[in-house]
């Protein structure tokens, strides 16, 4: 496991955040885009076909920039840069992930792993799912 060294302490702005999760029987993507002063969060199922991968929208929410910045910083997303989690020995199955983000103007964050995740990974995915849930207050 290797972590990147970032001099910045917090995320002040974001342009895009893309999290791809792959398992034996599914692939999904979470995407956060900054649009018109708000955060647009989308969840996609990736369907494989002869014509190539297709992103099928499943859920969408629009939230405040402040709420997403709070999630990104509480999960210490900057510290994920450079994370490369090798698959643990003896584990036959699992989830693979890839995170790509552009924050603070032009700072790129890249992290990958296979059933080996950076600290606060579950907090991050749980937070995204809370934003995407229909009964969430504060999101459209």
RAFEN-V699914 format. One line per field, one symbol per residue. phi: phi as a letter, one per 30 degrees, with the letter a starting at -180 (. if undefined). psi: psi as a letter, one per 30 degrees, with the letter a starting at -180 (. if undefined). Layout:
phi: ???
psi: ???
This chain:
phi: .bcdccddcbdcabcbbbcccbbdbabbbcbcbdbhibcccbcbccccbddjdbdcdcbabcbdedddeddeddcheeddejdbcddddicdblccbbcbbbbhjbdccbbbabhbbdeieddddddddddddddddjcd
psi: kkkljkfkflkflkekkkkkkkaeglklkkkkkjkhglkjkkkkkjkkleflkkjjkelklklleeeeeeeeefgheeffkfkjjkkkkfjflakklkkkljlhdgkkkkklljhjllkgeeeeeeeeeeefkfgkkfl.
